[in-house]
Amino acid sequence: MDFFLSHETYTWILRGAFVYAGLILVGALFYRAPYGRFGDAAGGIGLPPRVGWFLMELPATVSFVVFFLAGRNSAEAVPLFFLGVWLVHYGNRGFVFPLLMRVQRGARASFGWLVIGAGWLVTTLHGYLNAVWVSEISDQYSTDWFTDPRFLVGMAVYVCGFVGNLHSDHIIRTLRTRREIANGDKVYRIPRGGLFRWVTSPSYLTEIVSFVGLAIAMWSPAACFVLLVTVANLVPRAFQTHAWYRERFGDEYPPERRALVPGLL
Ligand code: NDP
């Protein structure tokens, strides 16, 4: 464990992580992650969608907790606060979100091997880099950090993003009726209301806003890495999703709706 907590190892892994994030960004411009509406039956494993989501997100929680507890500052107030934020965020994404998903009985979702491999590597790095930063490497998190403007502004932005994300995920989740789910009908509808009034992918927008907030509140390179990977994953996918809706629904799709940023993009 000491090896992973040392400054030298951390710095090298951080550098490698940023290179990897750059590769994800370039790759995402040319390659569409094959899950959900863009799922590809070939070249992956078929898993119940809830299990797939749970397994994909699990390393973020496990690696954060394991490395956090090993750090010298793991009993300090600010690191513990960030542990709480992490557990809430990934508790939602890895446990609550899959549990609430409306999934047709017996449905199997295809998770491409590349998605699984890249996902596990990224979520493990997320957990490691952020946990070791807050509980071992950084000396900036005395209790004064709770009143630092970066913390206050960042957490306000984070909470807005997180709440908007919960609401947008809720709208998407309730587009299929329970009867359609029971019948196994994979129906797609135009989402309306909330932030969907302005953009096609508000859950992606708000996820990005959450991580912008966290990067400000933590003021760390590790949080910037998470933000960069999130942007790399979600910005191209937002444009692909927007094009998919326009093609599928044609004139019925609200023409004023943008892909990701209200009024702009
Ligand atoms: P989607 O919104 O595409 O899918 C969520 C669920 O809603 C799926 O069960 C999907 O069914 C269903 N659904 C989607 N659109 C419709 C529709 N028009 N009509 C009926 N049902 C629909 O989102 P993602 O799966 O891509 O993302 C879910 C959450 O995870 C988001 O909040 C996102 O921000 C977050 N996320 C974060 C990432 C990160 O890097 N931080 C990466 C990826 C996701 P089906 O599967 O059948 O299409």
Residues whose N, C-alpha, C, O or C-beta is under 5 A from the ligand:
A	BS01	NDP	G36 R37 R102 D169 I172 R173 L175 R176 V187 Y188 R189 I190 S203 Y204 E207 V229 T230 N233
